[in-house]
Amino acid sequence: MKLVSRAALMAAVAAGALSAPAFAQDRQTVDVITVTAQKREQGIQDVPVAVTAYSGELLQNSGVRDIRDLAVIAPGLNVTSTSSEYSTTARIRGVGTVGDNPGLESSVGVVIDGVPRARNGVSFGDLGEIERIEVLRGPQGTLFGANTSAGIINIVTAAPEFEFGASLEATYVTDGADGFRVAGSVTGPLAEDQAAFRLYAARGDRDGFQSVQTFNGPRTQTEDNDQDFWTIRGAVLFNIGDRGELTIQGDMTERDEFCCGAPSIVSGPTAAAINALVPGGRPMPGSEDPFSRVIQSNRPTDQTIEDGGFQFEYTYEFDNFELTAIGSTRDYEIVTGQDTDFTGADIVYRDPALNSFEFGNSTFELRAQGQTERLDWLVGAFFSNEDLVRRDAIQYGSQFEAYLGLIGGGNPVLVTTLANGLGGAFIPGYTPLAPGQGFPAGSANSGGDRYEQDGQVFGLFTHNTFSISDSTELTFGLRWNSTEKDAMANFSPSNAPACDVWETVFGEALDWSTAQNQAILAGFSGASGVPVASLIQFGTFTCLPSARDAYSNINFDQSLSEDEVTGLISLSHRFNEDFLMYGTYSRGYKAGGFNLDRFTQSGSNAVNFTNVLAGTSEYPAQFDPEIVNSFEIGIKTEALNDTLLANLYIFYSDFESFQLNTFNGLGFFVTSLNNGAVTQGAEFELLWFPESAPGLTLQGGITYADASYNSFAPTGTADVDRLSGQNFSLAPEWYASGSISYVRPFGDGMQWLAHLNGRLLSEQNTGSDLDPEKVQDGYAVFNGRIGIGAEDESWSLELFANNIFDEDYIQVAFDGPFQPGSFNAFLGQPRTIGLTLRARR
């Protein structure tokens, strides 16, 4: 089915079920929807914030298990996954953080049961039993702090109950990949009216939806993007006296999977060199077929994830105010391998024994809030401490040397030929390298680099609403953020004899522009017949960052300290019970940090290794904070006896500075665009419970977002200059999403369910550097579900399909590593068909 017909179907369904129970018939109204967008319970239509709430029932019907699935139903939200399950990035209104460098924090915050997760990746996973998810769009820095410059995904899980209940769910999936998922929960009292508990556990296993050609290995696994996990969550609720309440939660998840291969979407001229080494190692130009979902990968992509933590929330109601304390401690670790060249040739890879990311985070928040006749006030303090350790090692495979020679001059022994020529001419007593000794198998930074970062955040905040009159309110808030970070790196010495020759002859800084090096280049060019420009290019490729010993002599031990004030002011007026209008100014902030990687470029400038190695300047790892000023006008309406909600938001966000992480095929480099960027547009959302059709629920939304970089003067760096005046990557101008649920009784105590939800995105460039090869045309994805069950919800049986039309689309495209002119992509998931059986009591 073509996109236009699918878009027509989307328009026909118009929307999705917000709080329609999977199997329930009670009359519903929009005025009972409660959110905690302002850290207090309020009706969704009373909050001067662009917020949409999704109930547990809608999330269940839509197949939402983690934040990636949420994008199917949330307008203006885009969630992508790339090189590992950690590399999950959320974007709202076109704004998000690019890449998987842990030195960059998130633009979209994720909060689970009141506790913020400092990175989107550590929020990934089975969320268990969900009460609701709220998506807040626009900066939320006043109440939620830094790293919310684009918005918040606020997740509220199901709480313990004093009435006994239990559930069991079993799902079988097939088509794109076969697998199963089982989950169960139990809740009930531990002591009557004094203590209650909830326990949830799930186990999932699924085949990979990509087939792998392993060639000569050492990989043996012939599938990729599989799933194998278990998770357990527990919570205990204590009523302490008449006024106190304490909830203690704990959770643990483990995953053992293969992820994430990326097929070729464009094969450039280097494909011939790969096929000369391994026939079929990469599709030749013109034969690319990424959606056959067959990838070439001779190295393992195995990953192991452990994620867990504890948290508590204590509330006490005094006579005139309420005190809330929330504390948490969490630990996350991922160990991952990668076929870094994404081909069947043994060129570059990451060994899981040397590549990992560990993240520990503790938080504490204390706030007091109360009400007087006209003032609803809140004050609080927040503290966070995080420790992260990244281990990274790019290693060269057995065919890297030959590959480099083939693409550099069509000669598989060119690496040692040039190294021996240089060494013999300029290094006394030089011993020539035999072919294969220039880059022995497993060479480069084979010991692994180690990055460590400690960070502390302290904030004081206040958020208040003053009733000017019975119908007009002024909301105002301020937050002072203090951030301190310390980062250090221990770069491993490299085992790359060919690069050692170049660094010895030209100096570790490899500054080709010095008079001495220009003379050496000219002399060697005359002797070898290789042009100077070609020598510089080949020397650069011979001494890629992973091969250079220069890094092991860099003293990387840096600190930063930031103080930033964020806030908001909002004026709202309720013209009548069903019509609210507001205008808001808010200021958001995302902390600066450090590029925890090897790189040769910082922003628009090449790294001056001469000064860095001499100790006269620091390794330029630090980048600036991200600051945004946002303006929003909102109109919230209800109609048809409070069964229809129709809201409109108009927004304009001006970024004083913007953090950009760009991959150029050799590595990531971070640019702080101080000339800024702008995102502007409008959103419309609809929720309708038709009184004439009990059991029918429709909800949907459409977003227009023009997110673009401001024009700036040329910097001389093509990957940066290309962005001037252009739209952000992964920022389609149009988003539309919606769903429809219908539940009707039949027979004796039975009922049936029909549910459809869908998502439409316009054209977008999926690459951080906006190469035209990375454009994804507009597409639509639909999910559907039908089922039967008991009216008392004691059991149900449901048949579902995700990506019903098996739509092929790219999540993120990127330059083929070390392969100029070639491009690969991480794909969206294919169609999945499944059957779910549920039982409850």
Disulfide bonds with the S-S distance in Angstrom:
Cys259-Cys260 1.48
Cys499-Cys543 2.18
